[in-house]
Amino acid sequence: MWLAIFGVVLLFAVFGAVYIVCGFHRFSAIKKLGEEHRFISWLIAAAAAVLICGAWAIVNVWSVAVVMIHLFIIWLICDIAAAVVRRIRGKKSERNIAGAAAIAVTAVYLGFGWFFAHHICITNYKIDTDKDVGDGVRVVLIADSHLGITLDGERFAEQMERIQALGPDMVIVAGDFVDDESKKADMLRSCEALGSLDTKYGVFFALGNHDYGYYGDDYRDFGPDDLKAALKENGVTFLADRTVTAGEHLYVTGRCDRSIEQRLPIADLVKDLDSSRYDIVIDHQPNDYDAEAAAGVDLVLSGHTHGGPLIPAGQIGLLIGANDRVYGHERRDTTDFIVTSGISGWALPFKTGTVSEIVVIDIE
């Protein structure tokens, strides 16, 4: 389904590219040039579109598509608004004010998107429980670092220093730590940074769909086994359909990602656990809420959705049933669910529908 959506996005971008080139051709200087040198004028219009949109190929092709689609939509809206104004005034402007406005508005809008993707904020939740959790537990949750998009190894390490300052009792990494484009050096540095955290209970890690790699071990310079080895070497607890105890009052259960056919049902994972202990479940993709609530687990932590990074991506995900929730906190029966928008994002250096975040959860 998502591949079909991405295909539509690319087709939309191609159509948008034609519209944008035509829009540039309406600027008076280029239009006037076209009176004598038609081919050259269209060449300049196309070059202007490539300069504004195509330069994002330095990041990746998806960034080009995002910039182009946003510019196309905003330009179309500006053209419609200009047509309405012309009809009211009964006078046509010689200047391409709509085009200039579209470029300016797109730059500002995606500028904010760039800021929200790269500026990592702190989001706080408080969870109340009837179970004994001692003096309370502070959990810090991160997900979707997708190393290489907005975070390299060193910048990730800087964020771990911020997390240490928050005084966590445990740190949970809820998948998509790396991506197909991630570099081994960044992965190793980031695992080292996770290992440097000083917490009461430790650092717990569950894999996401991108951690396994979509294109095989030969595509990037490390594989899932290298990642697991680096985590173990740095004292990070790796959980794949496995539960461990944390102190006297807690369980931490890490599920295999939904993309793994052999993953166990949540009911099988927790059926033999002491129900008096508080059970935290790490499940990268938030789409097994009914089963997890029926199993009676206490808290489920997820990422994957990125909080709906670009409007309307989150809404589309809900409409097609890809996820039970896109972002935030929800309670079903006795189970609390939290989905983070992630500390970074997949493929795109923009977030227009959400922010990048570190999540702090105080359980009392």
C-alpha positions as CSV (number, residue, x, y, z in Angstrom):
1,M,0.0,0.0,0.0
2,W,2.7,2.5,1.0
3,L,4.7,1.6,-2.2
4,A,1.6,2.6,-4.2
5,I,1.3,5.8,-2.3
6,F,5.0,6.6,-2.9
7,G,4.4,5.9,-6.6
8,V,1.5,8.4,-6.7
9,V,3.7,10.9,-4.9
10,L,6.3,10.6,-7.6
11,L,3.7,11.0,-10.4
12,F,2.3,14.0,-8.6
13,A,5.8,15.5,-8.4
14,V,6.3,15.0,-12.1
15,F,3.0,16.8,-12.9
16,G,3.9,19.5,-10.4
17,A,7.3,19.9,-12.1
18,V,5.5,20.8,-15.4
19,Y,3.2,23.2,-13.6
20,I,6.1,24.9,-11.8
21,V,8.1,25.3,-15.0
22,C,5.0,27.0,-16.6
23,G,4.8,29.2,-13.6
24,F,8.3,30.4,-13.9
25,H,7.7,31.0,-17.6
26,R,5.1,33.6,-16.6
27,F,7.6,35.9,-14.8
28,S,7.8,39.0,-16.9
29,A,11.5,38.8,-17.8
30,I,11.3,35.2,-18.9
31,K,8.0,35.8,-20.7
32,K,9.5,38.8,-22.6
33,L,12.6,36.8,-23.6
34,G,10.2,34.2,-25.0
35,E,8.8,36.7,-27.5
36,E,12.1,36.4,-29.5
37,H,13.8,33.3,-28.0
38,R,11.0,30.8,-27.2
39,F,13.3,27.8,-26.6
40,I,15.8,29.7,-24.4
41,S,13.0,31.1,-22.3
42,W,11.6,27.7,-21.5
43,L,15.1,26.4,-20.8
44,I,15.6,29.2,-18.3
45,A,12.2,28.5,-16.7
46,A,13.2,24.8,-16.4
47,A,16.6,25.7,-15.0
48,A,14.9,27.9,-12.3
49,A,12.7,25.0,-11.3
50,V,15.7,22.6,-11.1
51,L,17.7,25.2,-9.1
52,I,14.9,25.5,-6.5
53,C,13.7,21.9,-6.3
54,G,16.5,19.8,-7.9
55,A,19.2,21.0,-5.5
56,W,17.6,18.9,-2.8
57,A,18.9,15.8,-4.6
58,I,22.0,16.4,-2.5
59,V,19.8,14.9,0.3
60,N,17.8,12.3,-1.7
61,V,15.1,12.0,-4.4
62,W,12.3,12.1,-1.8
63,S,13.4,15.5,-0.6
64,V,13.2,16.8,-4.2
65,A,9.7,15.3,-4.5
66,V,8.6,16.9,-1.2
67,V,9.9,20.4,-2.1
68,M,8.4,20.1,-5.6
69,I,5.0,18.9,-4.4
70,H,4.7,21.6,-1.7
71,L,5.8,24.3,-4.2
72,F,3.2,23.0,-6.8
73,I,0.3,22.9,-4.3
74,I,1.1,26.4,-2.8
75,W,1.6,27.8,-6.3
76,L,-1.7,26.4,-7.4
77,I,-3.4,27.9,-4.4
78,C,-1.7,31.3,-5.1
79,D,-2.8,31.1,-8.8
80,I,-6.4,30.4,-7.8
81,A,-6.3,33.3,-5.3
82,A,-4.8,35.6,-8.0
83,A,-7.6,34.6,-10.4
84,V,-10.3,35.4,-7.8
85,V,-8.6,38.8,-7.2
86,R,-8.4,39.5,-11.0
87,R,-12.1,38.7,-11.3
88,I,-13.1,41.0,-8.5
89,R,-10.8,43.9,-9.7
90,G,-11.5,43.3,-13.3
91,K,-7.9,44.0,-14.0
92,K,-5.0,41.7,-14.9
93,S,-1.5,42.4,-13.3
94,E,1.5,42.3,-15.5
95,R,3.6,40.9,-12.7
96,N,3.6,37.3,-11.6
97,I,2.8,38.1,-8.0
98,A,1.2,34.7,-7.4
99,G,4.5,33.0,-8.4
100,A,6.6,35.2,-6.2
101,A,4.2,34.6,-3.3
102,A,4.3,30.8,-3.9
103,I,8.1,30.7,-3.7
104,A,8.2,32.8,-0.6
105,V,5.4,30.9,1.3
106,T,7.0,27.5,0.3
107,A,10.4,28.6,1.6
108,V,9.0,29.8,4.9
109,Y,6.7,26.7,5.4
110,L,9.5,24.2,4.6
111,G,11.9,26.3,6.6
112,F,9.7,25.7,9.7
113,G,9.6,22.0,8.6
114,W,13.4,21.9,8.6
115,F,13.6,23.4,12.1
116,F,11.0,21.0,13.5
117,A,12.9,18.0,12.1
118,H,16.3,19.1,13.4
119,H,15.3,20.8,16.7
120,I,14.6,18.0,19.3
121,C,12.2,19.0,22.0
122,I,11.3,17.2,25.3
123,T,7.8,15.8,25.7
124,N,6.6,14.8,29.1
125,Y,3.9,12.3,30.2
126,K,2.7,11.2,33.6
127,I,1.3,7.7,34.0
128,D,-0.6,6.7,37.2
129,T,-0.7,3.0,38.2
130,D,-2.2,1.0,41.1
131,K,0.8,-1.3,41.0
132,D,3.8,-0.9,43.3
133,V,6.6,0.9,41.4
134,G,8.6,1.9,44.4
135,D,9.4,5.6,44.5
136,G,8.3,5.9,40.9
137,V,10.1,5.2,37.6
138,R,11.3,7.7,35.0
139,V,11.4,6.2,31.5
140,V,13.1,8.1,28.7
141,L,11.9,6.9,25.3
142,I,13.4,7.5,21.9
143,A,12.7,6.0,18.5
144,D,13.3,6.4,14.8
145,S,16.8,8.0,14.8
146,H,17.3,6.6,11.3
147,L,21.0,7.5,11.6
148,G,22.2,9.7,8.7
149,I,19.1,11.9,8.0
150,T,19.3,14.5,10.7
151,L,21.5,12.7,13.2
152,D,25.0,11.3,12.7
153,G,26.9,9.5,15.4
154,E,28.3,12.6,17.1
155,R,25.0,14.5,17.1
156,F,23.2,11.4,18.5
157,A,25.9,11.3,21.3
158,E,25.0,14.9,22.1
159,Q,21.4,14.0,22.5
160,M,22.4,11.2,24.9
161,E,24.1,13.8,27.1
162,R,20.7,15.7,27.1
163,I,19.0,12.4,28.1
164,Q,21.5,11.8,30.9
165,A,20.7,15.2,32.3
166,L,17.0,14.2,32.6
167,G,17.9,11.6,35.3
168,P,16.3,8.5,33.7
169,D,15.8,5.3,35.6
170,M,15.8,3.5,32.2
171,V,16.1,4.4,28.6
172,I,14.1,2.6,25.9
173,V,14.9,2.6,22.2
174,A,11.8,1.6,20.3
175,G,13.2,0.7,16.9
176,D,14.4,2.1,13.6
177,F,17.7,3.1,15.2
178,V,19.4,2.8,11.8
179,D,18.4,2.9,8.2
180,D,19.6,1.4,4.9
181,E,21.6,4.6,4.3
182,S,23.2,4.6,7.8
183,K,27.0,4.2,8.1
184,K,28.7,1.7,10.3
185,A,30.8,4.4,12.0
186,D,27.7,6.3,13.0
187,M,26.1,3.1,14.2
188,L,29.1,2.2,16.4
189,R,29.4,5.7,17.8
190,S,25.7,5.8,18.6
191,C,25.8,2.4,20.4
192,E,28.8,3.7,22.3
193,A,26.7,6.7,23.4
194,L,23.8,4.5,24.5
195,G,26.3,2.5,26.5
196,S,27.6,5.6,28.3
197,L,24.2,6.3,29.9
198,D,24.2,5.9,33.6
199,T,20.7,4.6,34.7
200,K,19.2,2.7,37.5
201,Y,17.8,-0.2,35.4
202,G,19.7,0.1,32.1
203,V,19.0,0.7,28.4
204,F,16.6,-1.5,26.5
205,F,16.4,-1.9,22.8
206,A,13.9,-3.5,20.3
207,L,14.3,-3.5,16.5
208,G,12.2,-1.7,14.0
209,N,11.5,-2.6,10.4
210,H,14.3,-0.4,9.0
211,D,16.9,-1.9,11.5
212,Y,16.8,-5.2,9.6
213,G,17.6,-3.5,6.3
214,Y,15.4,-3.7,3.2
215,Y,18.2,-4.2,0.7
216,G,20.4,-6.8,2.3
217,D,23.7,-6.6,4.2
218,D,25.7,-5.8,1.1
219,Y,23.8,-2.5,0.6
220,R,25.2,-0.9,3.8
221,D,28.5,-1.6,5.5
222,F,27.0,-3.5,8.4
223,G,24.1,-5.9,9.1
224,P,21.6,-6.6,11.9
225,D,24.1,-9.0,13.6
226,D,26.7,-6.2,13.7
227,L,24.2,-3.9,15.3
228,K,23.2,-6.5,17.9
229,A,26.9,-7.2,18.7
230,A,27.6,-3.4,19.1
231,L,24.6,-3.1,21.4
232,K,25.7,-6.1,23.5
233,E,29.3,-4.8,23.7
234,N,28.0,-1.5,25.1
235,G,25.8,-3.1,27.7
236,V,22.5,-2.4,26.0
237,T,19.8,-5.0,26.6
238,F,18.5,-6.3,23.2
239,L,15.0,-7.7,23.3
240,A,13.4,-9.7,20.6
241,D,10.2,-11.4,21.8
242,R,11.8,-11.6,25.2
243,T,11.1,-10.3,28.7
244,V,13.6,-9.2,31.4
245,T,13.1,-8.0,34.9
246,A,14.2,-4.5,35.9
247,G,14.6,-4.1,39.7
248,E,12.0,-5.5,42.0
249,H,8.9,-4.0,40.4
250,L,9.2,-4.0,36.6
251,Y,9.2,-6.2,33.5
252,V,10.4,-4.9,30.2
253,T,9.2,-6.9,27.2
254,G,10.6,-6.2,23.7
255,R,8.7,-7.5,20.7
256,C,10.0,-8.4,17.3
257,D,8.8,-6.0,14.7
258,R,5.5,-6.6,13.0
259,S,7.4,-7.2,9.7
260,I,8.9,-10.5,11.2
261,E,6.5,-13.3,10.4
262,Q,7.7,-15.5,13.3
263,R,7.1,-13.0,16.0
264,L,5.1,-14.3,19.0
265,P,1.6,-13.1,20.0
266,I,1.8,-10.7,22.9
267,A,-0.4,-13.1,25.0
268,D,2.2,-15.8,24.7
269,L,5.0,-13.4,25.7
270,V,3.4,-12.3,28.9
271,K,1.2,-15.2,30.0
272,D,3.7,-16.5,32.7
273,L,4.6,-13.1,34.1
274,D,3.8,-12.0,37.7
275,S,0.7,-9.8,37.3
276,S,1.7,-7.7,40.3
277,R,4.8,-6.3,38.5
278,Y,4.4,-3.4,36.1
279,D,5.0,-4.5,32.5
280,I,6.5,-2.2,29.9
281,V,6.2,-3.4,26.3
282,I,8.4,-2.1,23.4
283,D,6.6,-2.6,20.1
284,H,8.0,-0.5,17.3
285,Q,4.8,-0.4,15.2
286,P,1.6,0.8,17.0
287,N,-0.8,-1.6,15.4
288,D,-1.6,-4.4,17.9
289,Y,-3.5,-2.4,20.5
290,D,-6.5,-4.7,20.9
291,A,-4.3,-7.7,21.6
292,E,-2.0,-5.8,23.9
293,A,-4.9,-4.4,25.9
294,A,-6.5,-7.8,26.1
295,A,-3.2,-9.3,27.4
296,G,-3.3,-6.8,30.2
297,V,0.1,-5.2,29.8
298,D,0.5,-1.9,31.6
299,L,2.4,0.3,29.1
300,V,3.2,-0.1,25.4
301,L,5.8,2.2,23.8
302,S,6.0,2.7,20.0
303,G,7.4,4.9,17.2
304,H,7.3,4.1,13.5
305,T,4.7,6.7,12.5
306,H,6.9,9.7,13.0
307,G,3.8,11.4,14.3
308,G,2.7,12.0,10.7
309,P,5.8,13.9,9.6
310,L,4.2,15.6,6.6
311,I,0.6,16.7,6.4
312,P,-1.5,14.5,5.7
313,A,0.7,11.4,6.0
314,G,-0.5,10.6,9.5
315,Q,-4.2,10.8,8.5
316,I,-3.5,8.6,5.5
317,G,-1.9,6.0,7.8
318,L,-5.0,5.9,9.9
319,L,-7.4,5.8,7.0
320,I,-5.7,2.7,5.4
321,G,-5.4,1.0,8.8
322,A,-1.6,1.0,8.9
323,N,-1.6,2.0,12.5
324,D,-3.9,2.2,15.6
325,R,-2.5,5.5,16.5
326,V,-0.2,8.1,14.9
327,Y,1.0,10.1,18.0
328,G,0.6,10.7,21.7
329,H,-1.1,8.9,24.6
330,E,-4.1,6.7,24.7
331,R,-5.6,4.4,27.3
332,R,-7.5,1.2,26.5
333,D,-8.9,-0.7,29.4
334,T,-6.0,-0.8,31.9
335,T,-3.3,-0.4,29.2
336,D,-1.5,2.9,28.4
337,F,-0.1,3.4,24.9
338,I,2.4,6.1,23.9
339,V,3.6,6.7,20.3
340,T,6.5,9.0,19.9
341,S,7.1,11.1,16.7
342,G,10.7,10.1,16.9
343,I,14.1,11.8,17.6
344,S,14.6,12.1,13.8
345,G,12.8,10.9,10.7
346,W,12.9,8.6,7.7
347,A,14.4,9.9,4.4
348,L,13.2,13.5,4.8
349,P,14.8,16.5,6.6
350,F,11.4,18.1,7.1
351,K,8.6,17.7,9.6
352,T,5.5,19.9,8.9
353,G,3.0,17.8,10.8
354,T,4.9,17.1,14.0
355,V,8.3,17.7,15.8
356,S,11.3,15.6,16.7
357,E,11.3,14.7,20.3
358,I,12.7,12.9,23.3
359,V,9.9,11.5,25.5
360,V,10.0,11.5,29.3
361,I,7.5,9.2,31.1
362,D,7.1,9.4,34.8
363,I,5.3,6.3,36.2
364,E,3.9,6.8,39.7
